[in-house]
Amino acid sequence: MKKIGLRQFLIFWISQSVSQLGSAMTSFAMTIWIYKETNSAFAVSMITFCTYLPMVIASFFSGAYIDKHDKKRIMLWSDTIAAVCTCVLWGLVFSDALQVWHVYVINIVSGFMNAFQMPTTTVVVGLIVPEDQYDKASGMNSFSNSLIAIVMPMMATFFVSFWGIASVIIFDLLTFLFAAIFLLFFIKIPKSEPDKSCGDGFLDNILAGLDFLKEQRGILNLIISMAVLNFFSNITYENILSPMILARTNGDEMILGVVSGVLGLGGLVGGIIVSLKSFRGRKIKMIYLCAGISFLLGDFLMGIGHGIWSWSIAALAASVPIPFIMAQQNVILYQRVPQAIQGRIFAVRNALQYCTIPVGLIIGGIFADYIFEPLMQSGKCGILNGILGNGSGSGMALMFIATSILGLLSSILGYTNKEIRSLE
């Protein structure tokens, strides 16, 4: 099958990035609104939980549908349903009838749509981009995700401050229309060869995808290894980073904003390097070397840090390696998985690799509030109290040190796995 090339991907990438910006702004605005309504961190974490749980469950069923049907249509109708949810959200805000449970329900539907949207987008990239450009395409995706992480909070705050939450939702709808128009009229997606083994029964197709992974033990073990790393990452960095910095700085939002911005900047830098430079070396070695560096330096320095400079250095160490990990994993999957079944495999990958995220979020919050914070504030931890102190946030700092060790050990175990190493 003839690939269209990186130029066509550039159009696809820009349109999808604009749409992602609008969705991220709405999610951020809803996070602020729910926290103001409930003053509960748990209520905020439930937003992410309600998004990921249905996505993980539905991902087991979405892959076969993606393999059998037109990719452009799948992206259009999944985006359209998400846009309808956004319209409902706007109506609730406009009529002053919005409640917290409304946001949870809308996020459940959006998460279900993500189970189709995310693997389809991944398959489309493989259809458009030539094999020797896979790493560049992944680097560009990391670049846009990091740029959105930097720009989105400022834009969302600006919109909400001057025109209210409804303006953010309207902007989200406009970005959907922008992406839909480009997808309909300006983006050509090559047809993939249909997989004759793809039947009508959902269960049979799920088992077929799992059977492929059982035969390709290296890919399955790689996915499981990434799920473990996601678990440790979401206990701390994706979960308690903000509370820890606020607790250790007496609520200094400026320091939190700087550290959060540096996190996005690190991903931006990593994405630029990956997109501009071709890496011909050993992909598995790069994945686990970068993961080990991210945990060892990022988490450890974040835990023992006591100020904006040490936390910013930790943020760079944690975030710069991430685009390298994502790029090399995607290249391996594109090269090893036949295009006819990529929908199933990428969907199952999402289900397995991301199922640990909601678990990590919940466990991280519980451990911080009920175990590590009371333990450290008791002043009975000897040398640990001498290093980290016994004030508010010291328990969460200890959690960062724990995940740095556990994440590093998991990276070493992943690299020493014979099946994973065989993917080289």
C-alpha positions as CSV (number, residue, x, y, z in Angstrom):
1,M,0.0,0.0,0.0
2,K,1.4,3.4,-1.0
3,K,1.9,5.9,1.9
4,I,0.9,9.5,1.4
5,G,3.7,11.0,3.4
6,L,4.6,13.4,6.2
7,R,3.1,16.4,4.5
8,Q,-0.4,14.9,4.6
9,F,0.2,13.9,8.2
10,L,1.1,17.5,9.0
11,I,-2.4,18.6,7.9
12,F,-3.9,15.8,10.0
13,W,-1.7,16.6,13.0
14,I,-2.6,20.3,13.0
15,S,-6.3,19.8,12.7
16,Q,-6.4,17.1,15.4
17,S,-4.1,19.2,17.7
18,V,-6.5,22.1,17.5
19,S,-9.4,19.9,18.4
20,Q,-7.5,18.4,21.3
21,L,-6.8,22.0,22.6
22,G,-10.5,22.7,22.7
23,S,-11.3,19.5,24.5
24,A,-8.5,20.0,27.0
25,M,-9.7,23.6,27.8
26,T,-13.2,22.3,28.5
27,S,-11.9,19.6,30.8
28,F,-9.7,22.1,32.6
29,A,-12.7,24.5,33.1
30,M,-14.8,21.7,34.4
31,T,-12.1,20.7,36.9
32,I,-12.0,24.3,38.2
33,W,-15.8,24.4,38.4
34,I,-16.1,21.1,40.2
35,Y,-13.4,22.0,42.8
36,K,-15.2,25.3,43.5
37,E,-18.5,23.5,43.9
38,T,-17.3,20.7,46.1
39,N,-13.9,21.8,47.5
40,S,-13.0,18.1,47.2
41,A,-9.8,16.7,45.6
42,F,-11.6,13.3,45.3
43,A,-14.4,14.8,43.3
44,V,-11.9,16.2,40.9
45,S,-10.0,12.9,40.5
46,M,-13.3,11.3,39.6
47,I,-13.3,13.3,36.4
48,T,-10.3,11.4,35.2
49,F,-11.6,8.1,36.6
50,C,-14.9,8.5,34.7
51,T,-12.9,9.1,31.5
52,Y,-10.4,6.2,31.7
53,L,-12.6,3.4,33.1
54,P,-15.1,3.3,30.2
55,M,-12.3,3.8,27.7
56,V,-10.4,0.8,29.1
57,I,-13.5,-1.4,29.1
58,A,-14.7,-0.4,25.7
59,S,-11.2,-0.8,24.2
60,F,-11.6,-4.5,24.3
61,F,-14.5,-4.3,22.0
62,S,-13.6,-1.4,19.7
63,G,-10.6,-2.8,17.9
64,A,-12.4,-5.3,15.7
65,Y,-14.9,-2.6,14.6
66,I,-11.9,-0.3,13.7
67,D,-10.3,-3.0,11.6
68,K,-13.5,-3.7,9.6
69,H,-14.7,-0.2,9.0
70,D,-13.7,3.0,7.3
71,K,-11.2,4.9,9.6
72,K,-12.3,8.4,8.5
73,R,-16.0,7.6,9.3
74,I,-15.1,6.2,12.7
75,M,-13.2,9.4,13.6
76,L,-16.0,11.6,12.4
77,W,-18.9,9.9,14.2
78,S,-16.9,9.5,17.5
79,D,-15.9,13.2,17.4
80,T,-19.5,14.1,16.5
81,I,-20.9,12.2,19.6
82,A,-18.3,13.9,21.8
83,A,-19.4,17.2,20.3
84,V,-23.1,16.4,21.1
85,C,-22.0,15.9,24.7
86,T,-20.3,19.2,24.6
87,C,-23.5,20.8,23.3
88,V,-25.4,19.2,26.2
89,L,-22.8,20.6,28.6
90,W,-23.2,24.1,27.1
91,G,-27.0,23.9,27.5
92,L,-26.7,22.9,31.1
93,V,-24.3,25.8,31.8
94,F,-26.4,28.3,29.9
95,S,-29.6,27.3,31.8
96,D,-27.7,27.3,35.1
97,A,-28.7,23.6,35.7
98,L,-25.3,22.0,35.6
99,Q,-24.5,19.6,38.4
100,V,-21.4,17.5,39.3
101,W,-23.0,14.2,38.2
102,H,-23.7,15.7,34.8
103,V,-20.0,16.2,34.2
104,Y,-19.3,12.6,35.3
105,V,-21.9,11.2,32.9
106,I,-20.6,13.3,30.0
107,N,-17.0,12.1,30.8
108,I,-18.2,8.5,30.7
109,V,-19.6,9.0,27.2
110,S,-16.4,10.8,26.1
111,G,-14.3,8.0,27.5
112,F,-16.3,5.5,25.6
113,M,-15.7,7.5,22.4
114,N,-12.0,7.7,23.2
115,A,-11.9,3.9,23.0
116,F,-12.7,4.3,19.3
117,Q,-11.0,7.6,18.6
118,M,-7.6,7.0,20.1
119,P,-6.7,3.6,18.4
120,T,-8.2,4.8,15.1
121,T,-6.0,7.9,15.1
122,T,-3.0,5.7,15.8
123,V,-3.9,3.3,12.9
124,V,-4.4,6.3,10.6
125,V,-0.9,7.6,11.4
126,G,0.5,4.2,10.4
127,L,-1.5,4.4,7.1
128,I,-0.3,7.9,6.2
129,V,3.3,8.0,7.3
130,P,6.1,6.1,5.7
131,E,7.9,3.6,8.0
132,D,11.1,5.5,8.3
133,Q,9.1,8.6,9.5
134,Y,7.2,6.9,12.3
135,D,9.4,8.3,15.0
136,K,9.1,11.8,13.6
137,A,5.3,11.6,13.6
138,S,5.3,10.4,17.2
139,G,7.7,13.2,18.1
140,M,5.3,15.7,16.5
141,N,2.4,14.3,18.5
142,S,4.4,14.6,21.8
143,F,5.3,18.2,20.8
144,S,1.7,19.2,20.3
145,N,0.5,17.4,23.5
146,S,3.2,19.3,25.5
147,L,2.4,22.6,23.8
148,I,-1.3,22.1,24.7
149,A,-0.3,21.4,28.3
150,I,1.5,24.7,28.4
151,V,-1.0,26.9,26.6
152,M,-4.3,25.3,27.6
153,P,-4.4,26.4,31.3
154,M,-3.7,30.1,30.4
155,M,-6.3,30.1,27.6
156,A,-8.9,28.4,29.6
157,T,-8.4,30.7,32.6
158,F,-8.5,33.8,30.3
159,F,-11.8,32.6,28.7
160,V,-13.4,31.8,32.0
161,S,-12.3,35.1,33.6
162,F,-13.6,37.3,30.8
163,W,-16.5,35.4,29.3
164,G,-17.4,32.5,31.6
165,I,-17.3,28.7,31.2
166,A,-19.8,28.8,28.3
167,S,-17.2,30.6,26.1
168,V,-14.7,27.7,26.7
169,I,-17.4,25.2,25.6
170,I,-18.2,27.3,22.5
171,F,-14.5,27.4,21.6
172,D,-14.4,23.6,22.0
173,L,-17.2,23.3,19.5
174,L,-15.5,25.6,17.0
175,T,-12.3,23.5,17.2
176,F,-14.4,20.4,16.5
177,L,-15.8,22.0,13.4
178,F,-12.3,23.0,12.3
179,A,-11.0,19.4,12.6
180,A,-14.1,17.9,11.0
181,I,-13.9,20.1,8.0
182,F,-10.2,19.3,7.4
183,L,-10.9,15.6,8.0
184,L,-13.7,15.6,5.5
185,F,-12.2,17.7,2.7
186,F,-8.5,17.9,3.0
187,I,-7.2,14.7,4.5
188,K,-6.9,11.5,2.4
189,I,-6.6,8.3,4.3
190,P,-5.4,5.2,2.3
191,K,-7.7,2.2,2.5
192,S,-6.2,-0.7,4.5
193,E,-6.6,-4.3,3.4
194,P,-9.5,-5.8,5.3
195,D,-8.7,-8.6,7.7
196,K,-10.5,-11.8,6.6
197,S,-10.1,-13.2,10.1
198,C,-12.1,-10.4,11.6
199,G,-15.5,-11.9,12.3
200,D,-18.8,-10.6,13.5
201,G,-18.6,-11.7,17.2
202,F,-17.1,-9.2,19.5
203,L,-15.8,-11.9,21.9
204,D,-14.1,-13.8,19.1
205,N,-12.3,-10.7,17.9
206,I,-11.2,-9.9,21.4
207,L,-9.8,-13.4,21.8
208,A,-8.2,-13.1,18.3
209,G,-6.4,-9.9,19.4
210,L,-5.3,-11.5,22.7
211,D,-4.2,-14.6,20.9
212,F,-1.9,-12.5,18.6
213,L,-0.4,-10.9,21.7
214,K,0.1,-14.3,23.3
215,E,2.0,-15.4,20.2
216,Q,4.0,-12.2,20.3
217,R,5.1,-12.4,23.9
218,G,7.6,-9.6,23.4
219,I,4.9,-7.1,22.5
220,L,2.6,-8.3,25.3
221,N,5.3,-8.1,27.9
222,L,6.2,-4.6,26.6
223,I,2.6,-3.5,27.0
224,I,2.4,-4.9,30.5
225,S,5.7,-3.3,31.4
226,M,4.4,0.1,30.3
227,A,1.2,-0.5,32.3
228,V,3.4,-1.0,35.4
229,L,5.3,2.2,34.7
230,N,2.0,4.1,34.1
231,F,0.8,2.9,37.5
232,F,3.8,4.3,39.4
233,S,3.7,7.5,37.4
234,N,0.0,8.1,38.2
235,I,0.5,7.5,41.9
236,T,2.7,10.6,42.1
237,Y,3.5,12.8,39.1
238,E,0.0,12.7,37.5
239,N,-1.8,12.8,40.9
240,I,-0.2,14.4,44.0
241,L,2.4,16.8,42.4
242,S,0.2,19.8,42.7
243,P,-0.9,19.1,46.3
244,M,2.7,18.4,47.3
245,I,4.1,21.6,45.9
246,L,1.3,23.7,47.4
247,A,1.7,22.0,50.8
248,R,5.5,22.6,50.8
249,T,5.2,26.2,49.7
250,N,2.3,27.4,51.9
251,G,0.0,27.5,48.8
252,D,2.3,29.4,46.5
253,E,0.5,29.0,43.2
254,M,3.2,30.9,41.3
255,I,5.8,28.2,42.1
256,L,3.3,25.5,41.1
257,G,2.6,27.3,37.8
258,V,6.3,27.5,37.0
259,V,7.0,23.8,37.7
260,S,3.9,22.8,35.7
261,G,5.1,25.0,32.8
262,V,8.6,23.4,33.0
263,L,7.0,20.0,32.8
264,G,5.2,20.9,29.6
265,L,8.4,22.6,28.3
266,G,10.4,19.4,28.9
267,G,7.9,17.4,26.8
268,L,8.1,20.1,24.2
269,V,11.8,19.8,24.0
270,G,11.8,16.0,23.9
271,G,9.1,16.1,21.2
272,I,11.1,18.5,19.0
273,I,14.3,16.3,19.3
274,V,12.4,13.2,18.4
275,S,10.6,14.8,15.4
276,L,13.8,16.3,14.0
277,K,16.3,13.5,14.5
278,S,16.1,9.9,13.2
279,F,17.1,7.3,15.8
280,R,18.4,4.1,14.3
281,G,19.7,2.5,17.5
282,R,18.2,-0.1,19.8
283,K,14.7,0.9,20.5
284,I,14.1,-1.3,23.6
285,K,17.3,0.0,25.2
286,M,16.2,3.6,24.5
287,I,12.7,3.0,26.0
288,Y,13.9,1.6,29.3
289,L,16.9,3.9,29.6
290,C,14.7,6.9,29.2
291,A,12.1,5.4,31.6
292,G,14.8,4.8,34.2
293,I,16.2,8.3,33.9
294,S,12.7,9.8,34.2
295,F,12.0,7.9,37.4
296,L,15.4,8.1,39.0
297,L,16.1,11.8,38.4
298,G,12.6,13.1,37.9
299,D,10.8,11.5,40.9
300,F,13.8,11.4,43.2
301,L,14.8,15.1,42.7
302,M,11.1,16.1,43.0
303,G,10.9,14.3,46.3
304,I,14.0,15.7,47.9
305,G,13.6,19.2,46.4
306,H,12.7,22.1,48.5
307,G,12.4,25.0,46.0
308,I,11.5,26.2,42.6
309,W,14.9,25.5,41.1
310,S,15.3,21.9,42.3
311,W,11.7,21.1,41.3
312,S,12.1,22.6,37.9
313,I,15.2,20.5,37.2
314,A,13.3,17.5,38.4
315,A,10.4,18.4,36.0
316,L,12.8,18.6,33.1
317,A,14.4,15.3,34.0
318,A,11.0,13.6,34.2
319,S,9.4,15.0,31.1
320,V,12.1,15.2,28.4
321,P,12.5,11.4,28.1
322,I,8.8,10.7,27.7
323,P,8.5,11.5,23.9
324,F,11.4,9.1,23.3
325,I,9.6,6.3,25.1
326,M,6.3,6.9,23.2
327,A,8.0,7.2,19.8
328,Q,10.0,4.0,20.1
329,Q,7.1,2.0,21.4
330,N,4.9,3.2,18.5
331,V,7.6,2.3,16.0
332,I,7.9,-1.2,17.3
333,L,4.1,-1.8,17.2
334,Y,3.8,-0.3,13.7
335,Q,6.6,-2.6,12.5
336,R,5.5,-5.8,14.3
337,V,1.7,-5.6,14.0
338,P,0.1,-6.3,10.5
339,Q,-2.0,-3.3,9.4
340,A,-5.1,-5.5,9.0
341,I,-5.3,-6.1,12.8
342,Q,-3.7,-2.9,14.1
343,G,-7.1,-1.6,15.3
344,R,-7.6,-4.6,17.5
345,I,-4.0,-4.6,18.8
346,F,-3.9,-0.9,19.5
347,A,-7.2,-1.0,21.2
348,V,-6.2,-3.9,23.4
349,R,-2.9,-2.1,24.0
350,N,-4.8,0.9,25.3
351,A,-7.0,-1.3,27.5
352,L,-4.1,-3.1,29.1
353,Q,-1.6,-0.2,29.2
354,Y,-4.0,2.4,30.6
355,C,-6.0,0.2,33.0
356,T,-3.5,1.0,35.8
357,I,-4.0,4.8,35.5
358,P,-7.3,5.0,37.4
359,V,-6.0,2.5,40.0
360,G,-2.9,4.6,40.5
361,L,-4.9,7.8,40.9
362,I,-7.1,6.4,43.6
363,I,-4.2,4.6,45.4
364,G,-2.0,7.7,45.3
365,G,-4.7,9.8,46.9
366,I,-5.5,7.3,49.6
367,F,-1.8,6.7,50.4
368,A,-1.0,10.4,50.6
369,D,-4.0,11.3,52.9
370,Y,-4.1,8.3,55.2
371,I,-0.6,6.7,55.3
372,F,2.4,8.8,54.2
373,E,1.4,12.2,55.4
374,P,0.4,11.1,58.9
375,L,3.6,8.9,59.1
376,M,6.0,11.7,58.2
377,Q,4.2,14.4,60.2
378,S,4.5,12.2,63.3
379,G,8.2,12.8,63.3
380,K,9.1,9.2,63.9
381,C,10.9,8.5,60.6
382,G,14.4,9.4,61.7
383,I,16.7,10.1,58.8
384,L,13.8,10.5,56.4
385,N,12.4,13.4,58.6
386,G,15.9,14.8,58.6
387,I,16.0,14.9,54.8
388,L,12.4,15.7,54.0
389,G,11.2,17.4,57.2
390,N,7.9,16.6,59.0
391,G,5.7,19.4,57.7
392,S,2.8,19.3,55.4
393,G,3.8,17.6,52.1
394,S,6.7,15.6,53.5
395,G,4.7,12.4,53.2
396,M,4.0,13.0,49.5
397,A,7.6,13.8,49.0
398,L,8.5,10.4,50.4
399,M,6.0,8.9,47.9
400,F,8.0,10.5,45.1
401,I,11.2,8.9,46.4
402,A,9.4,5.5,46.6
403,T,8.1,5.7,43.0
404,S,11.6,6.7,41.8
405,I,13.0,3.5,43.2
406,L,10.1,1.3,42.1
407,G,9.9,2.9,38.7
408,L,13.7,2.4,38.2
409,L,13.5,-1.2,39.3
410,S,10.5,-1.8,36.9
411,S,12.5,-0.3,34.0
412,I,15.5,-2.6,34.7
413,L,13.2,-5.6,34.9
414,G,11.6,-4.6,31.7
415,Y,14.9,-4.3,29.9
416,T,16.2,-7.6,31.2
417,N,13.0,-9.5,30.0
418,K,14.1,-11.9,27.2
419,E,10.9,-11.6,25.2
420,I,11.0,-7.8,25.3
421,R,14.7,-7.8,24.3
422,S,13.9,-10.1,21.3
423,L,12.0,-7.1,19.8
424,E,15.4,-5.5,19.0
